[in-house]
Amino acid sequence: MNIDNTTSDPQRRTIQRYTPNERTNHWFVAIVFILSAISGLALFHPALYWLSALLGGGTWTRILHPFLGLVMAIAFALLAAAMWKFNKMEPRDWQWLRQGRDVINNREERLPEVGRYNAGQKLLFFVLVVSILGLLLSGIVIWRQFFSMYFSLGMIRVAAVVHAICAFVLICAIVVHIYAAFWVKGSIAAMTRGTVTPGWAWKHHRAWFREKLHATHPRPRSD
């Protein structure tokens, strides 16, 4: 379970939730997303053009935006590949969703035991996957410098609309993700330090806690 026993105080023992590589990838994707969102919003509407000043002006914004999007898609693909196995929906996840009122009211004792991620986190994960894939494919179509000459004008117009819709969905999903991180105390610390307390794991991800505990202290065989 990789519990940190560097202190004699049992209340301060921790469980590793995210490896250094996972945390680095997460924060790299987050930074590139912010830059991509700023540049994309600056290009989307004249009222938001002032955001281009943060990236060196309109010319640099137009140059950097598609490359930032490409880097974000690649980095997220690496993160998604590592996290895919933890985000498969299970019967207990559908039951968790059906008890949405208990979720909102923090009545976690009434909910099914949660694995590494709850159903809301899993659905958000797939929204991110679909949105970023849509942004990548539509972005290639409307990337004038390299690819737009290979597509018809009608397809470019459709791709521009798809790109805007996917961007809107992605930004909303990230806002929900940030809100949830603040809502569940200890989540941000888990992604900065990489560890959580056993109490946090038991309260919010009990099935995952049991799995970690079993992996560290397997039951002796009866034979």
N, C-alpha and C positions, 0 to 999 in steps of 0.2 A: 504493500500500500504506500510505500515510500513516505512514511511518517517521519517528520523531523523531530528527533529527540535531543536536540542540542540544548534544550532547557529542561530543568527538573520540574517545571510547572506543567502538569498534564493538561491544563486548560489552554496552553499555548502551543501544543503539538499540532502539526499541520499535515494535510494530505495534498500531494501534488495533483493539481487538476489540469494544468497546461504545461507542456514542456517549453524550454526556451525557444526552440524552433517554431512552435505553434504561436507563441506570443509575439515573436519577431515578425512572423508572416502576417498575423492579425493587424498589428499596428502599422506595418508597411502598407497593407491594403487600405487601412483607414486613412492614412496620410494621402495616398494617391487618389483615393475616392474624393477627399475634400478638394484637392486641386482640380480633379476632373469635373466635379460639380460646379466649382467656381467658374472655370473656363466655359463649361457648357451653358450655364445660366447667362453668362455675359454675351454669348453668341445667340442665345435663344430669343431675347427681347431687348429692344433699345433701352428700356427703362432699367435694365440690369447691366448695361454695357460698362458702367463705372467699375464693375468687378474686374474688368480686364486690366485695370491699373495694378492689381495685385500680382499679375503675371508679366508685367513689363509692357502693357499696351495691347491694342487690338491685333497687330501683326503677330506678336509672339503668342498671343492667346490662340489665334487660328492655327498656328504651327504646332503648338504644344498639345492642344486638346486631344487630337486623335492618338498621339503617341502616349499620352497619359492614360487614355482609355485602354489602349492595347496592353500597357504594362499592368494596369489594374486587373484586366481580364486574365492575364497569364498568372499573376500572383494569386488571384482568387481561385483559379483552377487548381493550383498546387494545394491551397488550403482546403478546398472542397474535396479533393481526392483523399486527403488525410482524414477528413471528418465525415465522409459519406457513410461509412459503416455505423457511425453513431447516430445517424439521423433517419434511419429506416423506421417507418411508422409501425407500431405494434398494437395489438388489441387494447392494451391498457392506455395507449395514447388517445385512441378514439373515445374511450370512456372518460378520460381526463377532459377532453373537449366538450363532451356532453354535460359535464359538471362545471360549465363555465362560470356559473354564479358563485360556486364555492371558490373557484380560482380568484375571481375578482375580490371576494371578501376575505381572502387569505385563510380560508378554512382548510388548510392543507391536510389536517388529520382525517378529513372525509374523502380525500382524493386517492386514486391508485398510487402505489409507489412509483416514483419517477426514476428513470435511468440517468445516463449522463446528461441527456437533454430532455426537457418536457415537450409535449406536443406542440405548444406555441413556438418554441425555439426551432423545432423541426420544420414546421410549416414556413417559418420565416426563412430558414435555410434554403428551402426549395424556391421560395419567391426570389431570393437573391440569385440563385442559380439561373432561373428562367430570365430574370431581368437583365443580368449581365450578359448572358448568351444572346438575348435579343439586341442589346446595345452593341455587342461585338459584330454581329452579322449585319445589322442595319448600318452601323458605322462604316463598315467596309464599303457598302454600296454608295454611301454619300461622301466618301473620302475622295474629294475631287482630284487631288494631286496625283493619286496613284490608281484609283479603281473606277471612278465614276464614268469614265469613257467606255467601259465595258457593259454598262447597263442603260436601258432605255430611260427616257425622261420620266415616264409614268412610274417605273419601278423606283427611281430615285425619289420621287415625291412620296410614294407609299413608304419607302424606307425612312424618310425624314419624319413622317408621322409616327411610325413604329418606334423610332429612336426617341422621340419626345415622350411617348407614352411609357416606354420602358424606363426612361430617366426619372419620370415623375413617380412611378411605382417604386423604383429603387430608393429614391430620396425619402419617400414616405416610410419605406421599410426600415431604413437606417434610423430615422427619427424614432420609430417604435422600438428598435433595438437599443438605442441610447436610453430612452425612457425606462425600458424594462431593466436595464443595467443599474440605473439609479433606484428603481423601485425595490429591487431585491438587494438588500444591503449585503455587501461582501462580494458582489459579482465583479465590480470594477477592480477590487483588490486582487481577485483571482486572476484577472488578465494582466495585472501589472506585476504582482509577485509570483504568480503561478501556483499559489497554494491556497487552501481553504482549511478551516477548522473542522474537526470531526462533527461538531455540533451543527455547523452550516450544512455539511454534506448530509447528515441525518435528517435535517429539517426539510431541505429542498430537493434532494436527489437520493432518496433512501435506498432504492434498488441499486444505484451505482455505488453507494457506500457499502452495501452488503457485498457486491462483487469485488470491490477493492479489499475489503476485509477478508473475504474468502481466499483471494489470491495470495494474501500475505500469510494467513493462518489457515491453511487447508485442514479439513477434518481428517484425523487418522483413519486408515482403512480398517474395517472390522476383521478382515481376513489376514 
